[in-house]
């Protein structure tokens, strides 16, 4: 991914608050889907604390090409995602040029909408959702809880492990999460009851751009071109339901009740400064099979992002206490790159479509405070964490509010963020 003028750290934007925005300076410009008043969902671009009504702006120019592009901005963003890197990059450079030139303020200012006055939605229609297991430290630590002598199964270093999730229950940040019920094992047999071990999983969401035809795999050398952008993803998990049901076919009802997605699509172009080499494999690790091995992807297919998890209880908020950070880790801990996930998913001829969602799997670091789930943070519920009120948590209780946050940071570049990924537990 090439760097260009849109990554200049000293670029300044005339939109009030953009230059001091933690997540959405002019170097970011993520897509979203929003509605206001009587106007239905449409494409937006975040800048500071405002949104650009993208379709309205494009219609205003009077150019035929812009009118065609504006049609892609009405409703869910699948068609815009399908347009590919060339269209996306040209639009990014164009918006950047206007937003950094005060003399062109009149071209976009009429189409700015305060973010506080907008309702944000899941940005596209998600036809299919697949979840990988690419966080090696998460896989090792969870495996150690259940298989102390053999925590990481032998196939892990050979193949990107994944399962098919439930697209219909993907919800946007801020949507309450209702505690699920299900079958839970007990000494006298299974019983049906609400989950007592409700957990989160910090993942990145990968949104597919251009897809592929059925029966035509995507080569690893082209896989990055099929990624339209990234979001934050919380793969809520009912651990007690999961423990009983996952053998022999894997996760089912323990995962399908809710998956929370942040509303902003951070593009590959915005993330160019934060690319890094793929996860370094140990001397005893096997090399990826040829269909998963590409020199460029190995050199820059990883993502250097700081990930943070924050928690507040109902009692904390009642007492005016701020949320507390319970974990911080890096996306560099993904054993498989996003391009490898795309290539593997399509390697049998499976057709991916614009707007399909891939989860990376839980991202954790090696340290105890670098865990992407409570299951790891509390060693399977044996080591509770203590909140400022004196309350303790092993798993999530009613009224608990969890927020995931991520940012790209690198010396010499402006940091950018992903916006909120928030869910509050009901019941």
C-alpha positions as CSV (number, residue, x, y, z in Angstrom):
1,X,0.0,0.0,0.0
2,X,1.5,3.3,-1.1
3,X,1.8,6.5,0.9
4,X,0.7,9.7,-0.7
5,X,-0.3,13.3,0.2
6,X,-3.3,12.1,2.2
7,X,-1.0,10.7,4.9
8,X,1.0,14.0,5.4
9,X,1.1,14.4,9.2
10,X,1.1,18.2,9.0
11,X,-2.0,18.4,6.8
12,X,-4.7,20.7,8.3
13,X,-8.4,20.7,7.8
14,X,-10.8,23.7,7.9
15,X,-13.6,21.6,9.5
16,X,-13.8,22.7,13.1
17,X,-12.4,20.1,15.5
18,X,-11.0,17.9,12.8
19,X,-7.3,18.6,13.6
20,X,-7.8,17.7,17.3
21,X,-10.1,14.7,16.7
22,X,-8.6,11.5,18.2
23,X,-10.3,9.2,15.7
24,X,-11.2,11.2,12.6
25,X,-8.6,13.7,11.4
26,X,-8.4,14.4,7.7
27,X,-5.8,11.6,7.3
28,X,-8.6,9.0,8.1
29,X,-11.9,9.7,6.2
30,X,-13.7,6.5,7.0
31,X,-17.1,5.6,5.4
32,X,-20.3,5.0,7.3
33,X,-24.0,4.7,6.8
34,X,-26.2,7.3,8.6
35,X,-29.7,8.8,8.7
36,X,-31.1,12.1,9.9
37,X,-34.7,13.0,10.5
38,X,-36.9,12.0,7.6
39,X,-33.9,11.2,5.4
40,X,-33.1,7.5,5.2
41,X,-29.7,5.8,5.4
42,X,-27.0,7.0,3.1
43,X,-23.3,7.1,2.8
44,X,-21.2,9.4,4.9
45,X,-17.6,10.2,5.5
46,X,-16.4,11.1,9.0
47,X,-14.3,14.2,9.6
48,X,-13.8,15.4,13.1
49,X,-17.2,15.4,14.8
50,X,-19.1,15.8,11.5
51,X,-20.2,13.6,8.6
52,X,-20.1,14.5,4.9
53,X,-23.3,13.6,3.2
54,X,-21.4,11.9,0.4
55,X,-24.3,11.4,-2.1
56,X,-25.6,14.9,-1.7
57,X,-22.1,16.4,-2.3
58,X,-21.5,14.3,-5.4
59,X,-24.9,15.2,-6.8
60,X,-24.2,18.9,-6.3
61,X,-21.2,19.0,-8.7
62,X,-23.4,18.4,-11.8
63,X,-20.8,16.0,-13.3
64,X,-22.2,12.9,-14.9
65,X,-19.5,10.7,-13.4
66,X,-20.3,12.1,-9.9
67,X,-24.0,11.4,-10.5
68,X,-23.2,7.7,-11.2
69,X,-21.0,7.6,-8.1
70,X,-23.7,9.3,-6.0
71,X,-26.1,6.4,-6.9
72,X,-23.7,4.1,-5.0
73,X,-24.1,6.2,-1.9
74,X,-27.9,5.7,-1.4
75,X,-28.6,3.0,1.2
76,X,-26.3,0.3,2.4
77,X,-22.7,0.7,1.1
78,X,-22.3,-2.7,-0.7
79,X,-22.1,-1.1,-4.2
80,X,-19.6,1.5,-3.0
81,X,-17.5,-1.2,-1.4
82,X,-17.6,-3.2,-4.6
83,X,-16.3,-0.3,-6.6
84,X,-12.7,-1.2,-5.6
85,X,-9.5,0.5,-4.6
86,X,-9.1,2.8,-7.7
87,X,-12.5,4.5,-7.2
88,X,-12.1,4.5,-3.4
89,X,-8.6,6.0,-3.6
90,X,-9.6,8.7,-6.1
91,X,-12.5,9.8,-3.9
92,X,-10.2,9.9,-0.8
93,X,-7.7,12.1,-2.6
94,X,-10.4,14.4,-3.8
95,X,-12.1,14.8,-0.4
96,X,-8.7,15.4,1.2
97,X,-7.8,18.1,-1.3
98,X,-11.1,20.0,-0.6
99,X,-10.9,19.5,3.2
100,X,-7.4,20.9,3.4
101,X,-8.0,23.9,1.2
102,X,-10.0,26.7,2.9
103,X,-10.7,28.4,-0.4
104,X,-12.8,25.3,-1.4
105,X,-14.8,25.3,1.8
106,X,-18.0,26.1,0.0
107,X,-17.9,22.9,-2.0
108,X,-18.5,20.6,1.0
109,X,-19.6,22.8,4.0
110,X,-23.3,22.7,3.0
111,X,-23.2,18.9,3.2
112,X,-21.7,18.6,6.6
113,X,-23.9,17.0,9.3
114,X,-23.1,17.1,13.0
115,X,-22.4,13.5,14.0
116,X,-24.4,14.0,17.2
117,X,-27.5,14.6,15.1
118,X,-27.1,11.5,13.0
119,X,-28.1,7.9,13.6
120,X,-25.4,5.4,12.6
121,X,-26.1,2.0,11.2
122,X,-24.4,-1.2,10.3
123,X,-22.6,0.2,7.2
124,X,-23.7,-2.5,4.6
125,X,-25.9,-5.4,4.2
126,X,-23.9,-8.4,5.5
127,X,-24.8,-11.4,3.4
128,X,-22.4,-13.7,5.1
129,X,-20.2,-13.6,8.2
130,X,-17.2,-15.9,8.9
131,X,-15.1,-15.7,12.0
132,X,-11.5,-16.8,12.1
133,X,-9.2,-17.7,15.0
134,X,-6.1,-15.9,13.9
135,X,-4.9,-14.5,17.3
136,X,-2.3,-17.0,18.3
137,X,-1.9,-15.9,21.9
138,X,-5.6,-16.1,22.4
139,X,-5.7,-19.6,20.9
140,X,-2.8,-20.8,23.0
141,X,-4.1,-19.3,26.3
142,X,-7.6,-20.7,25.8
143,X,-6.2,-24.0,24.7
144,X,-4.1,-24.1,27.8
145,X,-7.3,-23.8,30.0
146,X,-8.8,-26.9,28.4
147,X,-5.7,-28.8,27.2
148,X,-2.7,-27.9,29.5
149,X,-0.4,-30.4,27.8
150,X,-1.4,-29.6,24.2
151,X,-2.8,-26.0,24.1
152,X,-2.3,-25.3,20.4
153,X,-3.7,-28.0,18.0
154,X,-1.2,-29.1,15.3
155,X,-3.3,-27.7,12.4
156,X,-3.2,-24.2,13.8
157,X,0.1,-23.2,12.2
158,X,-0.8,-24.7,8.8
159,X,-4.4,-23.4,8.2
160,X,-6.4,-20.3,9.1
161,X,-9.1,-21.8,11.3
162,X,-12.6,-20.4,11.1
163,X,-16.3,-21.0,11.2
164,X,-19.4,-19.5,9.7
165,X,-21.3,-17.1,11.9
166,X,-24.7,-15.6,11.9
167,X,-25.0,-12.4,9.7
168,X,-28.6,-11.6,10.9
169,X,-27.5,-10.8,14.4
170,X,-24.7,-8.4,13.5
171,X,-25.6,-5.1,15.2
172,X,-24.2,-1.6,15.3
173,X,-22.3,-0.1,18.2
174,X,-24.6,1.1,21.0
175,X,-27.2,-1.7,20.5
176,X,-28.0,-3.4,23.8
177,X,-27.0,-7.0,24.1
178,X,-29.6,-9.3,25.7
179,X,-28.1,-12.2,27.7
180,X,-28.7,-15.4,25.9
181,X,-30.1,-18.7,27.2
182,X,-29.1,-22.1,26.1
183,X,-28.2,-25.7,27.1
184,X,-25.5,-25.8,29.8
185,X,-23.9,-28.9,31.1
186,X,-24.4,-30.0,34.7
187,X,-23.7,-33.0,36.9
188,X,-27.2,-34.3,36.4
189,X,-27.3,-33.6,32.7
190,X,-27.8,-30.4,30.6
191,X,-30.3,-27.7,31.6
192,X,-31.7,-24.8,29.7
193,X,-31.0,-21.5,31.4
194,X,-29.5,-18.0,30.9
195,X,-25.7,-17.9,30.4
196,X,-23.7,-17.2,33.6
197,X,-20.4,-16.8,31.7
198,X,-21.1,-14.1,29.2
199,X,-17.9,-12.8,27.6
200,X,-16.6,-10.5,24.9
201,X,-14.0,-11.1,22.2
202,X,-12.0,-8.2,20.7
203,X,-11.6,-8.7,17.0
204,X,-11.1,-6.7,13.8
205,X,-13.8,-6.9,11.2
206,X,-12.8,-7.2,7.5
207,X,-15.3,-6.1,4.9
208,X,-15.1,-7.6,1.5
209,X,-15.0,-5.2,-1.5
210,X,-15.0,-6.7,-5.0
211,X,-15.9,-10.4,-4.7
212,X,-15.1,-13.5,-6.8
213,X,-17.1,-15.8,-8.9
214,X,-18.1,-19.2,-7.6
215,X,-15.4,-21.7,-8.4
216,X,-12.7,-19.1,-8.9
217,X,-10.4,-18.7,-5.9
218,X,-8.7,-15.4,-5.1
219,X,-4.9,-15.7,-5.4
220,X,-3.0,-14.6,-2.3
221,X,-1.2,-12.0,-4.5
222,X,-4.6,-10.3,-5.2
223,X,-6.3,-10.9,-1.9
224,X,-5.6,-7.5,-0.4
225,X,-7.4,-5.9,-3.4
226,X,-10.6,-7.6,-2.3
227,X,-10.6,-5.8,1.1
228,X,-12.7,-2.7,1.3
229,X,-12.0,-1.8,4.9
230,X,-11.8,-2.6,8.5
231,X,-14.0,-2.1,11.6
232,X,-14.0,-3.2,15.2
233,X,-15.9,-6.3,16.1
234,X,-17.0,-7.7,19.4
235,X,-17.9,-11.4,19.1
236,X,-20.0,-11.8,22.2
237,X,-19.7,-15.3,23.6
238,X,-21.6,-17.4,26.1
239,X,-18.8,-19.6,27.4
240,X,-20.9,-22.1,29.3
241,X,-23.2,-22.7,26.3
242,X,-20.2,-22.9,24.1
243,X,-18.4,-25.5,26.3
244,X,-21.4,-27.9,25.9
245,X,-22.3,-27.4,22.3
246,X,-19.0,-26.9,20.4
247,X,-18.0,-30.5,20.1
248,X,-17.9,-31.8,17.4
249,X,-18.9,-29.1,15.0
250,X,-17.9,-25.9,16.7
251,X,-19.6,-22.6,17.9
252,X,-23.3,-22.2,17.3
253,X,-25.8,-20.6,19.7
254,X,-23.1,-19.4,22.0
255,X,-22.1,-16.9,19.4
256,X,-25.1,-16.3,17.2
257,X,-27.1,-14.1,19.6
258,X,-25.2,-10.9,18.9
259,X,-22.0,-9.5,17.2
260,X,-21.4,-5.8,17.6
261,X,-19.7,-3.8,14.8
262,X,-18.3,-0.3,14.9
263,X,-20.1,1.9,12.4
264,X,-17.1,3.3,10.6
265,X,-15.2,1.5,7.8
266,X,-11.5,2.5,8.0
267,X,-10.1,2.0,4.5
268,X,-6.9,0.2,3.5
269,X,-5.6,3.5,2.2
270,X,-6.0,5.3,5.6
271,X,-4.2,2.4,7.2
272,X,-1.2,2.4,4.8
273,X,1.2,4.0,7.4
274,X,0.3,1.3,9.9
275,X,1.1,-1.7,7.8
276,X,3.8,-4.0,9.1
277,X,5.3,-7.4,8.4
278,X,3.2,-10.5,9.0
279,X,3.5,-12.3,12.4
280,X,7.1,-13.6,12.7
281,X,7.1,-17.4,12.6
282,X,9.3,-19.4,14.9
283,X,12.1,-21.5,13.6
284,X,10.0,-24.6,14.1
285,X,6.9,-23.1,12.5
286,X,6.0,-24.4,9.0
287,X,6.1,-22.0,6.1
288,X,2.6,-21.2,4.8
289,X,1.6,-23.4,1.9
290,X,2.2,-21.7,-1.5
291,X,-1.5,-20.6,-1.9
292,X,-1.1,-18.6,1.4
293,X,2.4,-17.2,0.7
294,X,3.2,-14.0,-1.0
295,X,6.4,-11.9,-0.4
296,X,4.6,-8.6,-0.4
297,X,2.0,-9.8,2.1
298,X,4.7,-11.2,4.3
299,X,6.5,-7.8,4.2
300,X,3.5,-5.5,4.8
301,X,0.3,-7.6,5.3
302,X,0.1,-7.1,9.1
303,X,-1.5,-4.2,11.0
304,X,0.2,-2.3,13.8
305,X,-2.8,-1.1,15.8
306,X,-3.2,-0.5,19.5
307,X,-6.4,-2.1,20.9
308,X,-8.0,-1.2,24.2
309,X,-10.9,-2.6,26.2
310,X,-12.9,-0.5,28.6
311,X,-15.5,-1.6,31.1
312,X,-18.0,0.3,33.3
313,X,-20.6,-1.2,35.6
314,X,-24.1,0.2,36.3
315,X,-22.9,1.1,39.8
316,X,-19.8,2.9,38.5
317,X,-22.0,5.1,36.2
318,X,-24.4,5.8,39.0
319,X,-21.5,7.1,41.1
320,X,-20.2,9.2,38.3
321,X,-17.1,7.0,37.8
322,X,-15.3,6.8,34.5
323,X,-14.9,3.5,32.7
324,X,-11.7,1.6,33.4
325,X,-9.3,0.1,30.9
326,X,-9.1,-3.7,31.5
327,X,-6.8,-4.7,28.7
328,X,-4.5,-3.3,25.9
329,X,-2.9,-5.3,23.1
330,X,-1.7,-5.0,19.5
331,X,-3.1,-6.3,16.3
332,X,0.4,-7.4,15.4
333,X,-0.5,-10.6,17.3
334,X,-2.5,-12.0,14.4
335,X,-0.8,-15.1,13.2
336,X,-2.5,-14.9,9.8
337,X,-2.9,-11.8,7.7
338,X,-6.2,-10.4,6.4
339,X,-5.1,-11.3,2.9
340,X,-4.4,-14.9,3.9
341,X,-7.8,-15.1,5.4
342,X,-9.4,-13.9,2.1
343,X,-7.3,-16.3,0.1
344,X,-8.0,-19.3,2.3
345,X,-11.7,-18.5,2.5
346,X,-12.0,-18.5,-1.3
347,X,-9.5,-21.3,-2.0
348,X,-12.1,-24.0,-2.4
349,X,-14.0,-21.8,-4.9
350,X,-16.3,-20.2,-2.3
351,X,-17.6,-16.9,-3.7
352,X,-17.2,-13.9,-1.5
353,X,-19.5,-10.9,-2.1
354,X,-19.3,-7.2,-1.5
355,X,-20.1,-6.5,2.2
356,X,-19.3,-10.0,3.4
357,X,-17.8,-9.8,6.9
358,X,-14.8,-11.7,8.2
359,X,-13.8,-11.6,11.8
360,X,-10.1,-12.0,12.6
361,X,-10.7,-13.9,15.8
362,X,-9.8,-12.7,19.3
363,X,-6.6,-10.6,19.3
364,X,-4.5,-11.0,22.5
365,X,-0.9,-10.4,23.5
366,X,1.3,-12.6,25.6
367,X,0.8,-10.7,28.8
368,X,-2.0,-11.3,31.3
369,X,-3.3,-7.7,30.8
370,X,-3.1,-8.1,27.0
371,X,-6.1,-10.4,26.7
372,X,-8.9,-9.9,24.3
373,X,-11.5,-11.7,26.4
374,X,-12.5,-12.0,30.0
375,X,-12.0,-15.8,29.7
376,X,-8.3,-15.1,29.4
377,X,-8.1,-12.0,31.7
378,X,-9.6,-14.0,34.6
379,X,-8.0,-17.4,33.8
380,X,-11.3,-19.1,33.1
381,X,-13.1,-17.2,35.9
382,X,-10.6,-18.2,38.6
383,X,-9.0,-14.7,39.1
384,X,-11.7,-12.0,39.2
385,X,-10.8,-8.4,38.2
386,X,-11.7,-5.7,40.7
387,X,-13.5,-2.5,39.6
388,X,-13.2,0.9,41.3
389,X,-16.4,0.3,43.2
390,X,-15.0,-2.8,44.8
391,X,-17.2,-5.0,42.6
392,X,-15.5,-8.0,41.0
393,X,-16.0,-9.6,37.6
394,X,-15.1,-12.9,36.1
395,X,-17.7,-12.6,33.4
396,X,-20.2,-9.8,32.4
397,X,-23.3,-9.0,34.5
398,X,-26.4,-7.0,33.8
399,X,-25.7,-3.3,33.2
400,X,-22.0,-3.8,32.3
401,X,-21.0,-1.7,29.4
402,X,-18.0,-2.7,27.3
403,X,-16.2,-0.4,24.8
404,X,-13.6,-1.5,22.3
405,X,-11.2,1.1,20.9
406,X,-8.4,1.0,18.4
407,X,-5.9,3.4,16.9
408,X,-3.1,3.4,14.4
409,X,0.1,5.1,15.7
410,X,3.5,5.5,14.1
411,X,6.2,8.1,14.5
412,X,6.1,10.6,11.7
413,X,2.4,10.1,11.0
414,X,-0.9,11.3,12.4
415,X,-2.7,8.8,14.5
416,X,-6.2,7.7,13.5
417,X,-8.9,5.7,15.2
418,X,-11.9,3.5,14.5
419,X,-14.7,5.1,16.5
420,X,-16.6,3.3,19.2
421,X,-17.7,-0.3,19.5
422,X,-20.0,-0.4,22.5
423,X,-22.4,-2.9,23.9
424,X,-24.4,-2.9,27.3
425,X,-25.6,-6.1,28.8
426,X,-29.3,-6.5,29.4
427,X,-30.4,-9.2,31.8
